[in-house]
């Protein structure tokens, strides 16, 4: 069997035609927070703001060196951008299938990176539909289909992240935290570490609403999740890749840490406001799960920040979800008597730091009570706990719908 580290080194050498190694930066804020030596591998600083360019470039260079080929992929964003950039570099033709629901920012950036080399086809409300269309197109046109993660050359290309990290650090890290979507990055890096730094312990981060690696480890084989939360669109994969799992199946479920989507939002804002680092939800996964990793204190830890393709039109949603996770914002349905002065009485119950962020009320005729949808934000979670106590003391009926999966979706 070919030495994997040697082939990864060749891929890294070739990759220098596109960009220099991404920075490996010690982060003082996180180091102090966790009592460890925390380093960030900044894959958000590649030319396409994610590591996906590595795998796409490596796979394409092995197909007649990429020149004059026709490549096809299905991607919600980062893999598409990586392939588009590589197509322009090689002078190859690319056809990129993207779900209709893909954020406009990622579609526009894909067009920019590909220049005149790529055509974008928007099809399918769900990624499975997009993938099927791309594969059928590839067969019909005799084109080369580039899987985002289930491909040996893609995995080899992603492993260059780990090689750069080891060379930059100049020593073996104790822990490497790897975000997991389809598994290409984590499979490549862990295989490389086993050859070059076997003492390094990998830990994995998955979104809570897309835990395909954890499900596969528990079942002993890849399984398809019945539902996926697409908020972490760079890592929300319903089924781990077969090739990645062949490498990752040796690890234990206890090494996989699930990041709640609302908590990821809080981490994104923390990194933006304190460090000035823009991370997409998938890019924040490794940083987010640091709090869940045992025996972190005193260790040298590298977090792979996998991408920074964040559409700032989503910032209000991220702030909203962060506040809800932190307990600084709650939504209630109040049952209020329909009499003059009832609203004034309620307002007297609010604390000095409680602010009404949303208010909806429609008076119902011939009824003694009406319902109010109200959103309240504050500066400390304890303030909202005290408000609930005052509501109960005043005999005002309420229902906290902040985390109600049905009502929150339709009303908030």
Helices and strands as residue ranges (DSSP letters): H 4-15, E 24-26, H 28-34, E 37-42, G 43-45, H 52-61, G 64-66, E 70-74, H 78-90, E 93-98, H 104-114, G 115-117, E 118-122, H 127-141, E 144-145, H 152-158, H 160-169, E 175-179, H 184-196, E 201-207, G 208-210, H 212-219, H 242-248, G 253-255, E 256-259, H 261-275, G 282-284, H 285-288, G 289-292, E 300-305, G 312-314, H 315-326, E 329-337, H 342-347, E 355-361, E 369-377, H 381-393, E 397-400, H 407-411
